[in-house]
Amino acid sequence: MVTLAIIGAGLRGMSYARRALESGMARVVAVAEPDPERRRSMAAAHDVPAENVFADWRDLLARDRLADAAVISTQDSMHTEPAVRAADLGYHLLLEKPMAQSEEEAAAIAAAADRNDVLLAVCHVMRYTPYTIRLRELIAEGRIGEVMNIQHLEQVGWWHQAHSFVRGNWRSEEGSGPMLMTKACPRPRLDHPCQGRAARAGVLVRQSGALPGREPARRRGGALRGVPGGVHLPVLCQAHLPRLPR
């Protein structure tokens, strides 16, 4: 059974750890997470011994290798350093997307995996869903004819847009990857099996979009610029956090 060290016990880290447990093919033996509640939750769910529970990934990777592989599920801007360090210790890597925030950082991670002869996989999980696999099969079999053009629309829910890409961790490219990379890169790659003109001509990726409803100039008269600390307001907006589905 493969053993895992989880670096970053947020939603993605918890999901991959849970999937590993349910599959019966891997188990979590170490975790690094700065949030104390998330750290305790991960350790309890997977019976991680206290000596292998860390608040800082640097402390985990200061030890001799504790597991076969490391799951790097930190924030976008925090992928490169732990990934390179883990590879140098001999950990195989499962790296949350996007791989890095720049070509140079991505190259550094790939180089670390190469020089240490470890596996490196990026979590583009949408490429391996049953419906994606079936669609690629249909294209490869020629069931829908010659592919001339592929258009993929990424529909982001209003709650996700508001709380992730407007005021959440992905609100600025300074701390995360751009939306085209964070939302579009893990989606189905249908160009590989295409044998038609679209494949021969190459692939053009284009992004468009705007935030017209959230521009300061559109703020309605009387609307608050921010919620005062500690003050409860009877907000009717659908994007108000307590109204969001859990």
Steps between C-alpha positions, in 0.01 A plus 500: 500500500629846406562738790427872466611823664238772456642852476199730521182360658250732334213383283720338236738339745210357700332375182808319370570350841140378529512351151826323584342349811184392318697339218690276738815564296662769714500640852602829657789479746600868535339842465615863499233771531517844668131514593465314832144379443574364153820345629317323784222387267741344251705329769189359669340377177811305402646404839821692430740464795566821691869500412405522130262797533652840419384861484764586238595295195865596559498301823356196323760518225781559750453138604617195312245382246181396681296369207520373145336808350412856593173668405575871453164673544609838628392834351609570141788725602632238744555204267857533382707497818337198670480309170871544427599418858279190507641375170854547631406276795376230263125553530289432194279804438129554455474873440177697510432713192611741378850358510660839569453871439776538242680299236822528701341353814341217302835423340666490844246245624540285189879516527485390865284201407737407217822520698353295785326250272161543668153502351332838453126523433287814491141473622313566174226270624230615259691337217431158647128513573292230327323752275830655390649160420190404301504825304863450406418146389221626276731754340780245453256251344380760254142461621432872471699555182803719444551749780534851360466707814462442873334752728496443874297726726604510864196599702595619847217513754416845632583397858836358391577810295418734788677316779800365312582730210372835628581499872655159560844345466491530120398866483840620376775359281749623761408210727362246256496399139282686248146371454575355155762275656321414824164420339577398142824301525350200686208468261484234228776507245325391186769610255719192536268243340382741230628387162322768301587850391482632856792278604705570188453874532596508868309623800407860574399580858309822555348645816231762532300628794439790731360593840250772403279442802786551744663816373515789753328733253191280510462515877148603582432807710504417869684169450780431748858488383566234761330335796602661832678256729270322741181658366218272387303638207179357352655453156264376231762446233520142370878515522488575874710227658244362755252449214729275300422125488735294713 
